[in-house]
Amino acid sequence: MRLIHFLKKREVSMTTVPQSRVNIRAARPEDGEACGRICFDAFSAINAAHGFPCDFPAPEMTIEILSMLFAHPEMFYCLVAEMDGRIVGSNVLDERSVIRGVGPITVDTTAQNSGVGRKLMDAAIARAWEKGAAGVRLVQAAFHSRSMSLYTTLGFDIREPLACVQGRTRERQVAGCEVRRAGTADLAACNELSRRVHGFDRGGDLAHAIESGTARVVERGGRVTGYASQLAFFGHATAETNVDMQALIASAESFDGPGILVPARNSGLLRWCLGNGLQIVQPMTLMSMGLYTDPAGAWLPSVMF
Ligand SMILES: CC(C)(COP(=O)(O)OP(=O)(O)OC[C@H]1O[C@@H](n2cnc3c(N)ncnc32)[C@H](O)[C@@H]1OP(=O)(O)O)[C@@H](O)C(=O)NCCC(=O)NCCS
């Protein structure tokens, strides 16, 4: 009896809504309010269900982030899903680099598991290939079986387990390394470093971070050996060696958002973080489609990729 009840419940929850009821369209700035609320509720629900804190402190923050992304179509391709005319989700494709980043994607908790997420992903991936992207990447919460299944069946490969870490390091600097705020004059050296480590640069993203005042570079032996667009959940960093990356991490008073994303197979760097008092908040996964080469250096992805 209980088994029949379970199977019936599962059947209902796995039912796909007729696709004609779901419409995907370009997001408009005024959609930020509805989509921001859906985003906050969706992350709160999935994280709470697994005993993790929400990635965002309040709906005001997700509303602000999505409204900002929706207001910049020259950098971000933003999509909204409607079901019977009601907004039920959104997705964002960061188009600032030859590698596109997907996210945040969220679907209203009352409309999940009915095909809306897949439609939002299909549209973002189609756009990436149509515009000549070399690859598409994303970061997902490793405990979230649904998103991992969805992305895997869409063709994304798991590339790297990540540890989201938070705190303030006990060591505040690293011998031989000088960390300072990045300026526009550093852009060329940082882009060249990124091309050496990753095979592509993230100059658009970095230029924006320099303008906002969040970017830093580390110098060793009189030259730039690493940079961070921001030491935060939404920032990325690239360096020649772990020592350079440690200097960048040690220079931060705190990490905005849930934390920075440390590639967990870089045991030396992760052990250094933990030995310095940082704590793991949650496990995450970097996934990719298209071009991917193992980075030849130390790196921290942002939650976008
Ligand atoms: C992740 C999210 C966007 C997916 O949207 P969705 O509309 O629920 O997803 P869909 O129904 O389109 O697709 C889910 C797929 O996973 C499958 N699935 C779900 N749980 C599964 C499991 N445990 N094992 C295997 N497959 C599973 C479903 O059957 C479906 O596959 P199908 O398209 O082949 O039928 C949505 O659940 C959400 O907003 N979650 C909370 C926020 C979040 O985690 N966002 C992603 C951040 S990376």
The ligand as an SDF file (V2000), in Angstrom:
LIG
                    3D

 48 50  0  0  0  0  0  0  0  0999 V2000
   17.6580   22.9360  -10.8010 C   0  0  0  0  0  0  0  0  0  0  0  0
   16.3420   23.4560  -11.3720 C   0  0  0  0  0  0  0  0  0  0  0  0
   16.6050   24.7810  -12.0810 C   0  0  0  0  0  0  0  0  0  0  0  0
   15.8480   22.4350  -12.4020 C   0  0  0  0  0  0  0  0  0  0  0  0
   14.6070   22.8650  -12.9230 O   0  0  0  0  0  0  0  0  0  0  0  0
   13.3640   21.8470  -13.0410 P   0  0  0  0  0  0  0  0  0  0  0  0
   12.3130   22.5350  -13.8190 O   0  0  0  0  0  0  0  0  0  0  0  0
   13.0180   21.3570  -11.6840 O   0  0  0  0  0  0  0  0  0  0  0  0
   14.0350   20.6640  -13.8730 O   0  0  0  0  0  0  0  0  0  0  0  0
   13.4200   19.7790  -15.0470 P   0  0  0  0  0  0  0  0  0  0  0  0
   12.0890   19.2360  -14.6270 O   0  0  0  0  0  0  0  0  0  0  0  0
   13.4300   20.5050  -16.3400 O   0  0  0  0  0  0  0  0  0  0  0  0
   14.5280   18.6450  -15.1660 O   0  0  0  0  0  0  0  0  0  0  0  0
   14.8770   17.8230  -14.1150 C   0  0  0  0  0  0  0  0  0  0  0  0
   15.3810   16.5300  -14.7040 C   0  0  0  0  0  0  0  0  0  0  0  0
   16.0880   15.7850  -13.7050 O   0  0  0  0  0  0  0  0  0  0  0  0
   15.4890   14.4990  -13.5750 C   0  0  0  0  0  0  0  0  0  0  0  0
   15.7230   14.1080  -12.1960 N   0  0  0  0  0  0  0  0  0  0  0  0
   15.2880   14.7270  -11.0720 C   0  0  0  0  0  0  0  0  0  0  0  0
   15.7920   14.0990   -9.9920 N   0  0  0  0  0  0  0  0  0  0  0  0
   16.5860   13.1010  -10.4550 C   0  0  0  0  0  0  0  0  0  0  0  0
   17.3930   12.1050   -9.8560 C   0  0  0  0  0  0  0  0  0  0  0  0
   17.4990   12.0350   -8.5240 N   0  0  0  0  0  0  0  0  0  0  0  0
   18.0890   11.2470  -10.6400 N   0  0  0  0  0  0  0  0  0  0  0  0
   17.9620   11.3110  -11.9960 C   0  0  0  0  0  0  0  0  0  0  0  0
   17.2110   12.2230  -12.6260 N   0  0  0  0  0  0  0  0  0  0  0  0
   16.5290   13.1030  -11.8700 C   0  0  0  0  0  0  0  0  0  0  0  0
   14.0590   14.7200  -13.9630 C   0  0  0  0  0  0  0  0  0  0  0  0
   13.4310   13.5300  -14.3220 O   0  0  0  0  0  0  0  0  0  0  0  0
   14.2630   15.6430  -15.1780 C   0  0  0  0  0  0  0  0  0  0  0  0
   14.7710   14.9150  -16.2580 O   0  0  0  0  0  0  0  0  0  0  0  0
   14.0010   14.8680  -17.6880 P   0  0  0  0  0  0  0  0  0  0  0  0
   14.0530   16.2480  -18.2350 O   0  0  0  0  0  0  0  0  0  0  0  0
   14.8180   13.9050  -18.5000 O   0  0  0  0  0  0  0  0  0  0  0  0
   12.6290   14.3890  -17.3760 O   0  0  0  0  0  0  0  0  0  0  0  0
   15.2580   23.6590  -10.2760 C   0  0  0  0  0  0  0  0  0  0  0  0
   15.0010   22.4310   -9.6780 O   0  0  0  0  0  0  0  0  0  0  0  0
   15.6280   24.6660   -9.2060 C   0  0  0  0  0  0  0  0  0  0  0  0
   15.3310   25.8420   -9.3320 O   0  0  0  0  0  0  0  0  0  0  0  0
   16.2740   24.2180   -8.1210 N   0  0  0  0  0  0  0  0  0  0  0  0
   16.6520   25.0700   -6.9980 C   0  0  0  0  0  0  0  0  0  0  0  0
   17.7210   26.0680   -7.3780 C   0  0  0  0  0  0  0  0  0  0  0  0
   18.9370   25.4150   -8.0130 C   0  0  0  0  0  0  0  0  0  0  0  0
   19.4750   24.4730   -7.4970 O   0  0  0  0  0  0  0  0  0  0  0  0
   19.3590   25.9300   -9.1650 N   0  0  0  0  0  0  0  0  0  0  0  0
   20.4620   25.3800   -9.8940 C   0  0  0  0  0  0  0  0  0  0  0  0
   21.7270   25.9700   -9.4560 C   0  0  0  0  0  0  0  0  0  0  0  0
   23.0810   25.2030  -10.2680 S   0  0  0  0  0  0  0  0  0  0  0  0
  1  2  1  0
  2  3  1  0
  2  4  1  0
  2 36  1  0
  4  5  1  0
  5  6  1  0
  6  7  2  0
  6  8  1  0
  6  9  1  0
  9 10  1  0
 10 11  2  0
 10 12  1  0
 10 13  1  0
 13 14  1  0
 14 15  1  0
 15 16  1  0
 15 30  1  0
 16 17  1  0
 17 18  1  0
 17 28  1  0
 18 19  1  0
 18 27  1  0
 19 20  2  0
 20 21  1  0
 21 22  1  0
 21 27  2  0
 22 23  1  0
 22 24  2  0
 24 25  1  0
 25 26  2  0
 26 27  1  0
 28 29  1  0
 28 30  1  0
 30 31  1  0
 31 32  1  0
 32 33  2  0
 32 34  1  0
 32 35  1  0
 36 37  1  0
 36 38  1  0
 38 39  2  0
 38 40  1  0
 40 41  1  0
 41 42  1  0
 42 43  1  0
 43 44  2  0
 43 45  1  0
 45 46  1  0
 46 47  1  0
 47 48  1  0
M  END
$$$$
